[in-house]
Amino acid sequence: MTTHFSDLGAPFPLFEAPVEEASEYIGAGTCGTCAREATVRFRLDDDEDAPPGANACYACLRAGRAALTKDTELGMISSDEALAGVTLGVPGLDHPDFEMVPQPDSDWIGARLPQAMMFELLRTPTYITIQGENWLFCCRQPMVYIGPWGQQDFLDHAPDGDGEKFFETVVLEASEDLWDLVDGGDTGVYVFRCPSCARFKAHFDFD
């Protein structure tokens, strides 16, 4: 049976994928942040400020006593970026929904976001990918991650039953032969849903 964080009493507004799709999830044990026993914990080793073996329980993560850095289509967001209210950015970034903020002495451009939005991402699990996450936005807000999809998932969600056609509308910059590669094991397709308009969007990568 597929388990979601909501099944464990630890829901996340922006993460609805199964728990095994969260890269930092380590299950039950003693929280390294508050020292209490917890059923849901996340390792913090990828955080450069965290000591080896550091972890945080669900309560500590949601309370902001720990943070999980995110890579997004608007650039990386860590605690420093959230405090500044501007993403680290990417070269030549241009997004119509947000104010663009050029970085000094660089071709990198960040995006100005509400701090509450940025901190919500830092209090959300990171999803497993082949080459790295790229959190997507829609309707001026982060989308909800719902998991990796294969061909059958697109068939099941296609409004008219045409899974391949639906795939082409959902996956950003999909190549002509990508549909045939989705179930091959070397391709990942990571799907999000907009909490406002319910649109699906996805990005992909390869092994």
Helices and strands as residue ranges (DSSP letters): G 5-8, G 19-21, E 29-30, E 37-38, E 41-43, E 55-57, H 58-62, H 79-84, E 90-91, E 99-102, E 108-112, H 115-122, E 137-138, E 141-142, E 144-148, H 151-157, H 163-170, H 178-181, E 187-193, E 200-206
